[in-house]
Amino acid sequence: MNPSATNQLAIVSLSLNPAIDLTYQTQSLKHEQKSRATQTSYDPGGTGINVGRALEILKANSHTCYISAGKMGEFLEFMLNQQLNNIHPLKINGETRINTTILQQSPKHQYQINALGPVVTSKQFDEIIEKFLTLCGQGIGILTGSLPAKLANTSYQKINIALKKQGARAIIDAPSAVLKHANDSQPFLIKPNLHELEILQNKSLSQIEDIAVEARSIVQKGTQYVCVSLAERGAILTTPDNSYYCPSPSIEVCSTVGAGDSMVAGLAYAFAQQQSPEQALKLAIACGAGTAKQAGTQLFKQEDIEPLLAKTNIKTLAI
Protein backbone atom coordinates (compact mmCIF):
# COMPACT_ATOMS: atom_id res chain seq x y z
CA MET A 1 0.00 0.00 0.00
CA ASN A 2 1.04 3.59 -0.54
CA PRO A 3 -0.92 5.58 2.07
CA SER A 4 1.05 8.79 1.54
CA ALA A 5 0.11 9.15 -2.14
CA THR A 6 -1.34 12.56 -2.90
CA ASN A 7 -2.52 11.86 -6.44
CA GLN A 8 -5.11 9.22 -5.58
CA LEU A 9 -8.52 9.26 -7.19
CA ALA A 10 -11.31 10.40 -4.89
CA ILE A 11 -13.30 7.63 -3.21
CA VAL A 12 -16.67 8.79 -1.92
CA SER A 13 -18.99 6.65 0.18
CA LEU A 14 -22.70 7.35 0.39
CA SER A 15 -24.77 6.51 3.47
CA LEU A 16 -28.46 7.24 3.01
CA ASN A 17 -29.45 5.51 6.24
CA PRO A 18 -26.54 5.72 8.72
CA ALA A 19 -26.76 4.70 12.35
CA ILE A 20 -25.28 4.88 15.77
CA ASP A 21 -24.05 1.37 16.56
CA LEU A 22 -24.71 0.41 20.17
CA THR A 23 -22.90 -2.76 21.24
CA TYR A 24 -23.46 -4.70 24.46
CA GLN A 25 -21.18 -7.51 25.57
CA THR A 26 -22.81 -9.80 28.10
CA GLN A 27 -22.06 -13.15 29.66
CA SER A 28 -25.47 -14.59 28.76
CA LEU A 29 -29.05 -13.60 27.97
CA LYS A 30 -31.77 -15.03 30.19
CA HIS A 31 -35.45 -15.13 29.31
CA GLU A 32 -37.52 -12.56 31.24
CA GLN A 33 -34.51 -11.60 33.37
CA LYS A 34 -32.25 -8.57 33.29
CA SER A 35 -28.89 -9.14 31.66
CA ARG A 36 -26.03 -6.88 32.63
CA ALA A 37 -23.49 -5.68 30.10
CA THR A 38 -19.86 -6.37 30.81
CA GLN A 39 -18.94 -3.76 28.19
CA THR A 40 -20.86 -1.10 26.22
CA SER A 41 -19.69 0.90 23.22
CA TYR A 42 -21.09 3.50 20.82
CA ASP A 43 -19.68 3.79 17.30
CA PRO A 44 -20.63 5.54 14.06
CA GLY A 45 -22.40 2.95 11.93
CA GLY A 46 -24.30 2.06 8.81
CA THR A 47 -22.55 0.47 5.86
CA GLY A 48 -21.52 3.67 4.07
CA ILE A 49 -20.18 5.13 7.31
CA ASN A 50 -18.20 1.95 8.01
CA VAL A 51 -16.71 2.09 4.51
CA GLY A 52 -15.67 5.69 5.16
CA ARG A 53 -14.07 4.72 8.49
CA ALA A 54 -12.18 1.88 6.80
CA LEU A 55 -10.96 4.15 3.99
CA GLU A 56 -9.68 6.58 6.61
CA ILE A 57 -7.65 3.78 8.21
CA LEU A 58 -6.19 3.00 4.77
CA LYS A 59 -5.37 6.71 4.34
CA ALA A 60 -7.34 6.96 1.12
CA ASN A 61 -8.38 10.21 -0.52
CA SER A 62 -11.91 9.72 0.78
CA HIS A 63 -15.12 11.58 1.55
CA THR A 64 -18.26 10.44 3.36
CA CYS A 65 -21.71 11.76 2.38
CA TYR A 66 -24.55 10.87 4.70
CA ILE A 67 -28.02 11.75 5.97
CA SER A 68 -28.16 13.23 9.47
CA ALA A 69 -31.36 13.60 11.50
CA GLY A 70 -32.20 14.97 14.96
CA LYS A 71 -30.21 14.71 18.17
CA MET A 72 -28.88 11.27 17.27
CA GLY A 73 -27.60 12.81 14.04
CA GLU A 74 -25.75 15.44 16.07
CA PHE A 75 -24.19 12.68 18.18
CA LEU A 76 -23.21 10.80 15.02
CA GLU A 77 -21.57 13.92 13.59
CA PHE A 78 -19.65 14.44 16.86
CA MET A 79 -18.27 10.89 16.67
CA LEU A 80 -17.45 11.13 12.98
CA ASN A 81 -15.49 14.31 13.51
CA GLN A 82 -13.19 12.31 15.80
CA GLN A 83 -12.52 9.70 13.10
CA LEU A 84 -12.94 11.19 9.61
CA ASN A 85 -11.43 14.19 7.86
CA ASN A 86 -14.04 14.78 5.16
CA ILE A 87 -17.68 14.38 6.19
CA HIS A 88 -20.62 15.88 4.32
CA PRO A 89 -23.93 15.54 6.23
CA LEU A 90 -27.31 16.53 4.84
CA LYS A 91 -29.50 17.40 7.82
CA ILE A 92 -33.18 16.41 7.69
CA ASN A 93 -36.08 15.99 10.09
CA GLY A 94 -36.57 12.85 12.18
CA GLU A 95 -33.93 10.88 14.08
CA THR A 96 -30.86 8.97 12.94
CA ARG A 97 -31.40 5.33 13.85
CA ILE A 98 -29.69 3.32 16.57
CA ASN A 99 -28.62 -0.22 15.63
CA THR A 100 -27.98 -2.66 18.46
CA THR A 101 -25.55 -5.59 18.60
CA ILE A 102 -25.46 -8.01 21.51
CA LEU A 103 -22.40 -10.24 21.90
CA GLN A 104 -23.17 -13.14 24.20
CA GLN A 105 -20.15 -14.95 25.58
CA SER A 106 -21.70 -18.23 26.80
CA PRO A 107 -22.76 -19.79 24.55
CA LYS A 108 -21.09 -17.56 21.99
CA HIS A 109 -23.73 -15.83 19.86
CA GLN A 110 -24.16 -12.51 18.09
CA TYR A 111 -27.55 -10.77 17.87
CA GLN A 112 -28.31 -7.71 15.77
CA ILE A 113 -31.34 -5.40 15.64
CA ASN A 114 -31.42 -2.70 12.96
CA ALA A 115 -33.82 0.22 13.28
CA LEU A 116 -35.72 1.87 10.40
CA GLY A 117 -34.32 5.41 10.33
CA PRO A 118 -35.87 8.66 9.05
CA VAL A 119 -37.83 9.16 5.83
CA VAL A 120 -35.80 10.75 3.02
CA THR A 121 -37.83 12.76 0.51
CA SER A 122 -37.10 12.77 -3.21
CA LYS A 123 -35.91 16.38 -2.93
CA GLN A 124 -33.48 15.48 -0.14
CA PHE A 125 -32.31 12.47 -2.12
CA ASP A 126 -31.56 14.66 -5.15
CA GLU A 127 -29.72 17.17 -2.95
CA ILE A 128 -27.34 14.65 -1.38
CA ILE A 129 -26.75 12.87 -4.71
CA GLU A 130 -25.76 16.17 -6.35
CA LYS A 131 -23.12 16.66 -3.63
CA PHE A 132 -22.01 13.03 -3.90
CA LEU A 133 -21.53 13.22 -7.67
CA THR A 134 -19.56 16.47 -7.39
CA LEU A 135 -17.18 14.96 -4.85
CA CYS A 136 -16.72 11.78 -6.91
CA GLY A 137 -15.59 13.57 -10.05
CA GLN A 138 -13.99 10.81 -12.11
CA GLY A 139 -13.14 8.73 -9.06
CA ILE A 140 -14.99 5.91 -7.31
CA GLY A 141 -18.45 6.19 -5.78
CA ILE A 142 -19.44 3.58 -3.19
CA LEU A 143 -23.14 2.78 -2.83
CA THR A 144 -23.86 0.49 0.10
CA GLY A 145 -26.62 -0.74 2.32
CA SER A 146 -30.37 -0.77 2.29
CA LEU A 147 -32.35 2.24 1.16
CA PRO A 148 -34.47 4.41 3.46
CA ALA A 149 -38.21 3.85 3.38
CA LYS A 150 -40.00 5.24 0.30
CA LEU A 151 -36.89 5.39 -1.89
CA ALA A 152 -37.21 3.17 -4.97
CA ASN A 153 -35.08 0.05 -5.45
CA THR A 154 -33.86 1.69 -8.67
CA SER A 155 -32.11 4.48 -6.72
CA TYR A 156 -28.60 3.00 -6.98
CA GLN A 157 -29.18 2.27 -10.66
CA LYS A 158 -29.99 5.95 -11.18
CA ILE A 159 -26.83 7.03 -9.34
CA ASN A 160 -24.64 4.56 -11.25
CA ILE A 161 -25.87 5.93 -14.58
CA ALA A 162 -24.98 9.45 -13.44
CA LEU A 163 -21.53 8.31 -12.25
CA LYS A 164 -20.78 6.64 -15.58
CA LYS A 165 -21.77 9.78 -17.49
CA GLN A 166 -19.08 11.77 -15.67
CA GLY A 167 -16.41 9.09 -16.02
CA ALA A 168 -16.61 7.72 -12.47
CA ARG A 169 -16.93 4.10 -11.34
CA ALA A 170 -19.47 2.65 -8.91
CA ILE A 171 -18.92 -0.07 -6.33
CA ILE A 172 -22.28 -1.35 -5.09
CA ASP A 173 -22.96 -3.48 -2.02
CA ALA A 174 -26.70 -3.67 -1.46
CA PRO A 175 -29.61 -6.08 -0.90
CA SER A 176 -30.47 -8.32 -3.82
CA ALA A 177 -33.61 -6.34 -4.76
CA VAL A 178 -31.48 -3.23 -5.20
CA LEU A 179 -28.58 -5.08 -6.85
CA LYS A 180 -30.92 -6.58 -9.43
CA HIS A 181 -31.78 -3.13 -10.78
CA ALA A 182 -28.23 -1.82 -10.36
CA ASN A 183 -26.87 -4.63 -12.54
CA ASP A 184 -29.07 -3.44 -15.40
CA SER A 185 -26.92 -0.28 -15.51
CA GLN A 186 -23.66 -2.30 -15.69
CA PRO A 187 -21.70 -0.94 -12.69
CA PHE A 188 -17.97 -1.26 -12.23
CA LEU A 189 -18.22 -3.70 -9.31
CA ILE A 190 -20.86 -5.34 -7.13
CA LYS A 191 -20.22 -7.23 -3.88
CA PRO A 192 -23.04 -9.61 -3.04
CA ASN A 193 -22.69 -12.13 -0.26
CA LEU A 194 -23.53 -15.76 -1.07
CA HIS A 195 -27.17 -15.44 -0.01
CA GLU A 196 -27.66 -12.35 -2.18
CA LEU A 197 -26.03 -14.07 -5.17
CA GLU A 198 -28.33 -17.06 -4.72
CA ILE A 199 -31.35 -14.75 -4.80
CA LEU A 200 -30.03 -12.89 -7.85
CA GLN A 201 -29.40 -16.12 -9.76
CA ASN A 202 -32.32 -18.08 -8.27
CA LYS A 203 -30.01 -20.99 -7.41
CA SER A 204 -28.69 -22.70 -4.29
CA LEU A 205 -24.88 -22.64 -4.37
CA SER A 206 -22.18 -24.17 -2.20
CA GLN A 207 -19.15 -25.16 -4.31
CA ILE A 208 -16.57 -22.46 -5.03
CA GLU A 209 -16.51 -23.26 -8.75
CA ASP A 210 -20.33 -23.07 -9.02
CA ILE A 211 -20.34 -19.70 -7.29
CA ALA A 212 -17.71 -18.40 -9.71
CA VAL A 213 -19.76 -19.64 -12.68
CA GLU A 214 -22.76 -17.61 -11.52
CA ALA A 215 -20.59 -14.55 -10.93
CA ARG A 216 -19.23 -15.00 -14.47
CA SER A 217 -22.77 -14.98 -15.88
CA ILE A 218 -23.30 -11.53 -14.29
CA VAL A 219 -20.01 -10.23 -15.73
CA GLN A 220 -21.04 -11.49 -19.16
CA LYS A 221 -24.10 -9.20 -18.96
CA GLY A 222 -21.97 -6.09 -18.50
CA THR A 223 -21.05 -5.66 -14.83
CA GLN A 224 -17.25 -5.47 -14.88
CA TYR A 225 -16.35 -7.11 -11.55
CA VAL A 226 -18.29 -9.32 -9.14
CA CYS A 227 -16.86 -9.99 -5.68
CA VAL A 228 -18.81 -12.62 -3.73
CA SER A 229 -18.11 -12.56 0.00
CA LEU A 230 -18.28 -16.00 1.66
CA ALA A 231 -17.87 -15.12 5.36
CA GLU A 232 -15.23 -17.38 6.97
CA ARG A 233 -14.58 -19.08 3.61
CA GLY A 234 -13.15 -15.87 2.11
CA ALA A 235 -14.28 -14.40 -1.22
CA ILE A 236 -14.32 -14.83 -4.99
CA LEU A 237 -13.52 -12.04 -7.43
CA THR A 238 -14.65 -12.53 -11.02
CA THR A 239 -13.11 -10.14 -13.55
CA PRO A 240 -13.45 -9.72 -17.31
CA ASP A 241 -10.46 -12.06 -17.73
CA ASN A 242 -10.61 -14.64 -14.92
CA SER A 243 -11.94 -15.62 -11.51
CA TYR A 244 -9.92 -15.71 -8.29
CA TYR A 245 -10.59 -17.31 -4.93
CA CYS A 246 -8.96 -16.15 -1.70
CA PRO A 247 -9.68 -18.07 1.52
CA SER A 248 -9.85 -16.04 4.71
CA PRO A 249 -6.77 -16.34 6.94
CA SER A 250 -7.21 -18.23 10.17
CA ILE A 251 -8.28 -15.79 12.90
CA GLU A 252 -10.31 -15.76 16.10
CA VAL A 253 -13.58 -14.09 15.11
CA CYS A 254 -14.90 -11.65 17.70
CA SER A 255 -17.59 -9.84 15.67
CA THR A 256 -18.53 -9.83 11.98
CA VAL A 257 -20.11 -6.35 12.09
CA GLY A 258 -18.39 -4.15 9.50
CA ALA A 259 -16.30 -6.95 7.95
CA GLY A 260 -18.09 -6.74 4.60
CA ASP A 261 -17.83 -2.95 4.61
CA SER A 262 -14.11 -3.25 5.27
CA MET A 263 -13.83 -5.55 2.25
CA VAL A 264 -15.55 -2.93 0.10
CA ALA A 265 -13.09 -0.29 1.31
CA GLY A 266 -10.16 -2.57 0.50
CA LEU A 267 -11.44 -3.18 -3.02
CA ALA A 268 -12.04 0.53 -3.63
CA TYR A 269 -8.64 1.54 -2.30
CA ALA A 270 -6.81 -1.06 -4.40
CA PHE A 271 -8.63 -0.16 -7.63
CA ALA A 272 -8.08 3.56 -6.98
CA GLN A 273 -4.37 2.72 -6.68
CA GLN A 274 -4.57 0.81 -10.00
CA GLN A 275 -3.59 -2.43 -8.33
CA SER A 276 -4.33 -5.77 -9.98
CA PRO A 277 -7.57 -7.66 -9.27
CA GLU A 278 -5.58 -10.25 -7.32
CA GLN A 279 -4.06 -7.54 -5.11
CA ALA A 280 -7.48 -5.98 -4.65
CA LEU A 281 -8.99 -9.28 -3.50
CA LYS A 282 -6.12 -9.95 -1.07
CA LEU A 283 -6.45 -6.48 0.47
CA ALA A 284 -10.23 -6.90 0.75
CA ILE A 285 -9.80 -10.21 2.57
CA ALA A 286 -7.16 -8.75 4.90
CA CYS A 287 -9.37 -5.77 5.78
CA GLY A 288 -12.39 -7.99 6.38
CA ALA A 289 -10.46 -10.46 8.52
CA GLY A 290 -8.84 -7.63 10.47
CA THR A 291 -12.29 -6.26 11.32
CA ALA A 292 -13.66 -9.68 12.29
CA LYS A 293 -10.86 -9.88 14.88
CA GLN A 294 -12.19 -6.78 16.65
CA ALA A 295 -14.95 -6.67 19.25
CA GLY A 296 -18.31 -5.04 18.57
CA THR A 297 -18.30 -2.56 15.69
CA GLN A 298 -14.59 -1.73 15.80
CA LEU A 299 -12.78 -1.94 12.45
CA PHE A 300 -9.38 -3.33 11.51
CA LYS A 301 -6.15 -1.68 12.58
CA GLN A 302 -3.66 -0.49 9.99
CA GLU A 303 -0.81 -2.42 11.63
CA ASP A 304 -2.73 -5.69 11.19
CA ILE A 305 -3.01 -5.45 7.41
CA GLU A 306 0.50 -6.44 6.33
CA PRO A 307 0.62 -9.57 8.57
CA LEU A 308 -2.82 -10.61 7.31
CA LEU A 309 -1.79 -9.99 3.69
CA ALA A 310 1.14 -12.34 4.26
CA LYS A 311 -1.33 -15.06 5.28
CA THR A 312 -3.56 -14.75 2.19
CA ASN A 313 -3.18 -16.88 -0.91
CA ILE A 314 -4.92 -16.46 -4.26
CA LYS A 315 -6.18 -19.39 -6.29
CA THR A 316 -6.88 -18.83 -9.98
CA LEU A 317 -10.09 -20.64 -10.93
CA ALA A 318 -9.90 -20.27 -14.74
CA ILE A 319 -13.66 -19.57 -14.84
C-alpha positions in Angstrom: 0.0 0.0 0.0 1.0 3.6 -0.5 -0.9 5.6 2.1 1.1 8.8 1.5 0.1 9.1 -2.1 -1.3 12.6 -2.9 -2.5 11.9 -6.4 -5.1 9.2 -5.6 -8.5 9.3 -7.2 -11.3 10.4 -4.9 -13.3 7.6 -3.2 -16.7 8.8 -1.9 -19.0 6.6 0.2 -22.7 7.3 0.4 -24.8 6.5 3.5 -28.5 7.2 3.0 -29.5 5.5 6.2 -26.5 5.7 8.7 -26.8 4.7 12.3 -25.3 4.9 15.8 -24.1 1.4 16.6 -24.7 0.4 20.2 -22.9 -2.8 21.2 -23.5 -4.7 24.5 -21.2 -7.5 25.6 -22.8 -9.8 28.1 -22.1 -13.2 29.7 -25.5 -14.6 28.8 -29.0 -13.6 28.0 -31.8 -15.0 30.2 -35.5 -15.1 29.3 -37.5 -12.6 31.2 -34.5 -11.6 33.4 -32.2 -8.6 33.3 -28.9 -9.1 31.7 -26.0 -6.9 32.6 -23.5 -5.7 30.1 -19.9 -6.4 30.8 -18.9 -3.8 28.2 -20.9 -1.1 26.2 -19.7 0.9 23.2 -21.1 3.5 20.8 -19.7 3.8 17.3 -20.6 5.5 14.1 -22.4 3.0 11.9 -24.3 2.1 8.8 -22.6 0.5 5.9 -21.5 3.7 4.1 -20.2 5.1 7.3 -18.2 2.0 8.0 -16.7 2.1 4.5 -15.7 5.7 5.2 -14.1 4.7 8.5 -12.2 1.9 6.8 -11.0 4.1 4.0 -9.7 6.6 6.6 -7.6 3.8 8.2 -6.2 3.0 4.8 -5.4 6.7 4.3 -7.3 7.0 1.1 -8.4 10.2 -0.5 -11.9 9.7 0.8 -15.1 11.6 1.5 -18.3 10.4 3.4 -21.7 11.8 2.4 -24.6 10.9 4.7 -28.0 11.7 6.0 -28.2 13.2 9.5 -31.4 13.6 11.5 -32.2 15.0 15.0 -30.2 14.7 18.2 -28.9 11.3 17.3 -27.6 12.8 14.0 -25.8 15.4 16.1 -24.2 12.7 18.2 -23.2 10.8 15.0 -21.6 13.9 13.6 -19.7 14.4 16.9 -18.3 10.9 16.7 -17.4 11.1 13.0 -15.5 14.3 13.5 -13.2 12.3 15.8 -12.5 9.7 13.1 -12.9 11.2 9.6 -11.4 14.2 7.9 -14.0 14.8 5.2 -17.7 14.4 6.2 -20.6 15.9 4.3 -23.9 15.5 6.2 -27.3 16.5 4.8 -29.5 17.4 7.8 -33.2 16.4 7.7 -36.1 16.0 10.1 -36.6 12.9 12.2 -33.9 10.9 14.1 -30.9 9.0 12.9 -31.4 5.3 13.9 -29.7 3.3 16.6 -28.6 -0.2 15.6 -28.0 -2.7 18.5 -25.5 -5.6 18.6 -25.5 -8.0 21.5 -22.4 -10.2 21.9 -23.2 -13.1 24.2 -20.2 -15.0 25.6 -21.7 -18.2 26.8 -22.8 -19.8 24.5 -21.1 -17.6 22.0 -23.7 -15.8 19.9 -24.2 -12.5 18.1 -27.5 -10.8 17.9 -28.3 -7.7 15.8 -31.3 -5.4 15.6 -31.4 -2.7 13.0 -33.8 0.2 13.3 -35.7 1.9 10.4 -34.3 5.4 10.3 -35.9 8.7 9.0 -37.8 9.2 5.8 -35.8 10.8 3.0 -37.8 12.8 0.5 -37.1 12.8 -3.2 -35.9 16.4 -2.9 -33.5 15.5 -0.1 -32.3 12.5 -2.1 -31.6 14.7 -5.1 -29.7 17.2 -3.0 -27.3 14.7 -1.4 -26.8 12.9 -4.7 -25.8 16.2 -6.3 -23.1 16.7 -3.6 -22.0 13.0 -3.9 -21.5 13.2 -7.7 -19.6 16.5 -7.4 -17.2 15.0 -4.8 -16.7 11.8 -6.9 -15.6 13.6 -10.0 -14.0 10.8 -12.1 -13.1 8.7 -9.1 -15.0 5.9 -7.3 -18.4 6.2 -5.8 -19.4 3.6 -3.2 -23.1 2.8 -2.8 -23.9 0.5 0.1 -26.6 -0.7 2.3 -30.4 -0.8 2.3 -32.4 2.2 1.2 -34.5 4.4 3.5 -38.2 3.9 3.4 -40.0 5.2 0.3 -36.9 5.4 -1.9 -37.2 3.2 -5.0 -35.1 0.1 -5.4 -33.9 1.7 -8.7 -32.1 4.5 -6.7 -28.6 3.0 -7.0 -29.2 2.3 -10.7 -30.0 5.9 -11.2 -26.8 7.0 -9.3 -24.6 4.6 -11.3 -25.9 5.9 -14.6 -25.0 9.4 -13.4 -21.5 8.3 -12.2 -20.8 6.6 -15.6 -21.8 9.8 -17.5 -19.1 11.8 -15.7 -16.4 9.1 -16.0 -16.6 7.7 -12.5 -16.9 4.1 -11.3 -19.5 2.7 -8.9 -18.9 -0.1 -6.3 -22.3 -1.3 -5.1 -23.0 -3.5 -2.0 -26.7 -3.7 -1.5 -29.6 -6.1 -0.9 -30.5 -8.3 -3.8 -33.6 -6.3 -4.8 -31.5 -3.2 -5.2 -28.6 -5.1 -6.9 -30.9 -6.6 -9.4 -31.8 -3.1 -10.8 -28.2 -1.8 -10.4 -26.9 -4.6 -12.5 -29.1 -3.4 -15.4 -26.9 -0.3 -15.5 -23.7 -2.3 -15.7 -21.7 -0.9 -12.7 -18.0 -1.3 -12.2 -18.2 -3.7 -9.3 -20.9 -5.3 -7.1 -20.2 -7.2 -3.9 -23.0 -9.6 -3.0 -22.7 -12.1 -0.3 -23.5 -15.8 -1.1 -27.2 -15.4 0.0 -27.7 -12.4 -2.2 -26.0 -14.1 -5.2 -28.3 -17.1 -4.7 -31.4 -14.7 -4.8 -30.0 -12.9 -7.9 -29.4 -16.1 -9.8 -32.3 -18.1 -8.3 -30.0 -21.0 -7.4 -28.7 -22.7 -4.3 -24.9 -22.6 -4.4 -22.2 -24.2 -2.2 -19.2 -25.2 -4.3 -16.6 -22.5 -5.0 -16.5 -23.3 -8.7 -20.3 -23.1 -9.0 -20.3 -19.7 -7.3 -17.7 -18.4 -9.7 -19.8 -19.6 -12.7 -22.8 -17.6 -11.5 -20.6 -14.6 -10.9 -19.2 -15.0 -14.5 -22.8 -15.0 -15.9 -23.3 -11.5 -14.3 -20.0 -10.2 -15.7 -21.0 -11.5 -19.2 -24.1 -9.2 -19.0 -22.0 -6.1 -18.5 -21.0 -5.7 -14.8 -17.2 -5.5 -14.9 -16.3 -7.1 -11.6 -18.3 -9.3 -9.1 -16.9 -10.0 -5.7 -18.8 -12.6 -3.7 -18.1 -12.6 0.0 -18.3 -16.0 1.7 -17.9 -15.1 5.4 -15.2 -17.4 7.0 -14.6 -19.1 3.6 -13.1 -15.9 2.1 -14.3 -14.4 -1.2 -14.3 -14.8 -5.0 -13.5 -12.0 -7.4 -14.6 -12.5 -11.0 -13.1 -10.1 -13.5 -13.5 -9.7 -17.3 -10.5 -12.1 -17.7 -10.6 -14.6 -14.9 -11.9 -15.6 -11.5 -9.9 -15.7 -8.3 -10.6 -17.3 -4.9 -9.0 -16.2 -1.7 -9.7 -18.1 1.5 -9.9 -16.0 4.7 -6.8 -16.3 6.9 -7.2 -18.2 10.2 -8.3 -15.8 12.9 -10.3 -15.8 16.1 -13.6 -14.1 15.1 -14.9 -11.6 17.7 -17.6 -9.8 15.7 -18.5 -9.8 12.0 -20.1 -6.3 12.1 -18.4 -4.1 9.5 -16.3 -6.9 8.0 -18.1 -6.7 4.6 -17.8 -3.0 4.6 -14.1 -3.2 5.3 -13.8 -5.5 2.3 -15.5 -2.9 0.1 -13.1 -0.3 1.3 -10.2 -2.6 0.5 -11.4 -3.2 -3.0 -12.0 0.5 -3.6 -8.6 1.5 -2.3 -6.8 -1.1 -4.4 -8.6 -0.2 -7.6 -8.1 3.6 -7.0 -4.4 2.7 -6.7 -4.6 0.8 -10.0 -3.6 -2.4 -8.3 -4.3 -5.8 -10.0 -7.6 -7.7 -9.3 -5.6 -10.3 -7.3 -4.1 -7.5 -5.1 -7.5 -6.0 -4.6 -9.0 -9.3 -3.5 -6.1 -9.9 -1.1 -6.4 -6.5 0.5 -10.2 -6.9 0.8 -9.8 -10.2 2.6 -7.2 -8.8 4.9 -9.4 -5.8 5.8 -12.4 -8.0 6.4 -10.5 -10.5 8.5 -8.8 -7.6 10.5 -12.3 -6.3 11.3 -13.7 -9.7 12.3 -10.9 -9.9 14.9 -12.2 -6.8 16.7 -15.0 -6.7 19.3 -18.3 -5.0 18.6 -18.3 -2.6 15.7 -14.6 -1.7 15.8 -12.8 -1.9 12.4 -9.4 -3.3 11.5 -6.2 -1.7 12.6 -3.7 -0.5 10.0 -0.8 -2.4 11.6 -2.7 -5.7 11.2 -3.0 -5.4 7.4 0.5 -6.4 6.3 0.6 -9.6 8.6 -2.8 -10.6 7.3 -1.8 -10.0 3.7 1.1 -12.3 4.3 -1.3 -15.1 5.3 -3.6 -14.7 2.2 -3.2 -16.9 -0.9 -4.9 -16.5 -4.3 -6.2 -19.4 -6.3 -6.9 -18.8 -10.0 -10.1 -20.6 -10.9 -9.9 -20.3 -14.7 -13.7 -19.6 -14.8 
